[in-house]
Amino acid sequence: MGYDVHITRKHDWFDPKGPAISLAEWLAVVGADPEMRLDGYAETRLEDGSVFGTEREGLSVWTAYSQHDESGNMAWFLYSNGAVVVKNPDDEILRKMWSIAQNLSAKVQGDDGEIYDASANGNYRRESLPKKPWWRFW
């Protein structure tokens, strides 16, 4: 499975409606960034030796990632449903995501609703916390 972090314009990444990042906008950002490469596919070898691959329009890789290795360790950025998603990003990738988000007038938000800043610090927005009285436990 894994933990996804999203570059999104929506209030919460999972909102069904809200401002989306268009594929054309994403492709323009990737095309203008010499550290990004549009591949359209990803392939990796699984523990059992089999190969898993996927083809998706807008699937890109950050080639300047310090852990980048053509044999399989890559920072993949997946365009999906009006947002850009990265699985299990480390702090270096989170900082790159924040930089990209600035170009898209967007934010970087984790699966649990935290918002990441330029230093890869994730903070929860007060309004995203459950709204119930402090004395209610259920």
C-alpha positions in Angstrom: 0.0 0.0 0.0 1.8 3.2 1.1 1.2 6.8 2.0 0.3 9.2 -0.7 1.0 12.9 -0.7 -0.8 15.2 -3.2 -0.2 18.4 -5.0 -3.7 19.8 -5.1 -5.8 23.0 -5.3 -8.7 21.5 -3.5 -9.4 22.4 0.2 -8.9 18.7 0.9 -7.3 16.4 -1.7 -10.2 14.0 -1.5 -12.9 16.5 -2.1 -15.0 15.3 -5.1 -15.3 18.9 -6.4 -13.0 21.9 -6.3 -10.3 23.5 -8.4 -8.3 21.0 -10.3 -4.9 21.0 -11.9 -5.4 20.3 -15.6 -3.2 17.8 -17.4 -2.1 20.6 -19.7 -0.9 22.6 -16.7 1.0 19.6 -15.3 2.6 18.9 -18.7 3.7 22.5 -19.0 5.3 22.5 -15.5 7.1 19.2 -16.3 8.2 20.5 -19.7 9.6 23.7 -18.2 11.5 21.9 -15.4 14.9 20.5 -16.6 14.9 18.2 -13.5 11.6 16.5 -14.5 11.1 14.0 -17.3 7.8 12.9 -18.8 7.8 9.1 -19.2 4.2 8.1 -19.3 5.1 4.7 -17.8 6.8 3.3 -14.8 8.2 -0.2 -14.2 9.7 -1.8 -11.1 10.8 -5.3 -10.1 8.9 -6.8 -7.2 10.4 -8.9 -4.4 9.3 -12.1 -6.1 11.2 -11.1 -9.2 8.2 -10.2 -11.3 7.9 -6.9 -13.0 5.1 -4.4 -12.3 4.5 -1.7 -14.9 1.9 1.0 -15.5 1.2 3.4 -18.3 -0.4 6.7 -17.4 -0.6 10.0 -19.2 1.3 12.6 -17.2 3.4 10.1 -15.3 6.8 11.8 -14.7 10.0 11.3 -12.8 12.2 13.7 -11.0 15.7 12.9 -12.4 17.6 15.2 -10.0 16.5 13.2 -6.9 19.6 12.3 -4.9 18.4 8.6 -4.6 17.6 8.4 -8.3 18.8 5.1 -9.8 17.8 4.0 -13.3 17.6 0.5 -12.1 14.4 1.3 -10.2 14.6 3.8 -7.4 12.9 6.9 -8.8 10.7 9.7 -7.6 7.6 9.2 -9.7 5.0 12.0 -9.9 1.6 10.7 -11.1 -1.0 13.0 -12.5 -4.4 11.7 -11.4 -7.9 13.3 -11.1 -6.8 16.9 -11.2 -3.8 16.5 -8.8 -0.3 15.1 -8.7 0.4 12.2 -6.4 3.7 10.8 -5.0 3.8 7.6 -3.0 5.9 7.5 0.2 7.9 10.7 -0.4 10.9 11.5 1.8 11.8 15.0 2.9 13.8 15.7 -0.3 10.8 14.8 -2.5 8.4 16.8 -0.3 10.5 19.9 -0.8 10.4 19.3 -4.6 6.7 18.8 -4.4 6.3 22.1 -2.5 8.4 23.9 -5.2 6.2 22.4 -8.0 3.1 23.3 -6.0 4.2 27.0 -6.0 4.3 27.0 -9.8 0.8 25.6 -9.9 -0.8 27.8 -7.2 -1.4 24.7 -5.2 -0.4 23.1 -1.9 1.1 19.8 -0.8 -1.2 17.7 1.3 -0.8 14.2 2.8 -3.4 11.5 3.0 -4.3 12.5 6.6 -4.8 16.1 5.7 -1.5 17.6 6.8 -0.1 20.5 4.7 3.6 20.5 4.0 5.7 23.6 3.8 9.0 24.4 2.0 11.0 22.6 4.7 8.9 19.4 4.4 7.2 20.1 7.7 3.7 18.7 7.8 1.1 20.7 9.8 -2.5 20.0 10.4 -5.0 22.7 9.7 -7.3 23.4 12.6 -10.4 23.2 10.5 -9.5 19.7 9.3 -9.7 18.3 12.8 -13.0 16.8 14.0 -15.5 19.3 15.1 -17.0 18.1 18.4 -17.0 19.5 21.9 -13.9 18.8 23.9 -16.0 16.8 26.4 -17.4 14.4 23.9 -15.5 11.2 23.4 -17.7 9.5 20.9 
